């Protein structure tokens, strides 16, 4: 986010502090959505390549995580304000390009 803001800050020179905060927040939400999309795609690819064995293991882990989260006492999140569409889109693009921990397999 810092690198993005260093480049994009000039676009918001006339904006209020609230608008600047919304733009940064939108970028972060977009980044999270893009990274989640990349992780889902990576997970789907791993399951497709490995067959049925990995599917059972990954489902088991998901069930455990779901159980732990369900046991947590959480309160409802407050409703978010408006999002800056351009910042969200740039964040989503950055999230799709982010290193999400998958191994890159190449020739050589």
N, C-alpha and C positions, 0 to 999 in steps of 0.2 A: 504494500500500500504506500509505503514511503517513497519508493521509486516512482510509482504512478503519480503521486501527488506532487513530487518535485517537477515532473514534466507538465502536468495539467493545471497546476496552481494558477497560472496566468489567465486561464479561462474564467476564473471565479474572482477576479480582482474587484469587481463591483458588487459581488454577492454579499449578503449578510453572513454573519457567523453561523447562523442556523442553516442557511443554504449550503455553506461549505461543509458543515457537519453532515448534512443529508447526503451530499455528494460522496464524501468519504465512506459513510455508512452503506450507501448503495453499492459502491465499489466492493466493499468487503462482502456484502451479501451476494453479489454477483460472482465474486471469486469462489465463495463457498459452494454456490450452485454449480459452477463450472467444474470445480475439483470433484464434487460428488458425482457429477455426470461421468467424469473420466474414471473414477474409481469403480462405478457401476459397470462401465464398459469393460474395464480390465478384469473385473470379477467374472463377468459373463464370458469373456474370452478364455479365461483360465478353466472355467467349468466345461466349456465346449471342447477345449483341447484335451482335458484330462479324463473325460468320461464320467462314470457314475460314482466312483470312489470319492472324489473330492467334493462332489455335491453333498454327500452325507456329512462330511466333516464340516463344510462351511455352514450347512443348515444347523448343525449342532452348536457351533459357535454363535450363530445369530440368535438361536433360542436362549442361550445363556446370557447374552448381552441384553436381550429383550426382558428377561426375567429380572436382571439386576436393575435396569432402568425402571421397570414397573414397581420395584420395591422401594425406590427412592421417593422421599417425600418432596414433591416439587409443587410449586404454585404456578398458576397460569401466567404466561408471559404477557407483558403489556402490549397492547396493539401498536404496531409500528406506524410511523407517519408515512408520508409520501416518499417515493424513491425517485432519484434522478436517473432517467432511463439511459442516458449516455454513459454515466458512470457505472451503472449496473452492467451494461453490455460490455464495457471494457474490462470490468472485473471478471465477468463470466468467461471472456476470451482468455484472460490471464490464468484463470483457474483451470481451464481445459489444457493449457500448456504447462501447468505446474508439475513439478516432480512429486509424484504421489507415492514414491517408494517402490514402484514396480521395477523389475530388472529389465534392462534393455539388452536384448539378445541380438547380436549381429554376427556377420561372418568374420572370420579371422581369429 
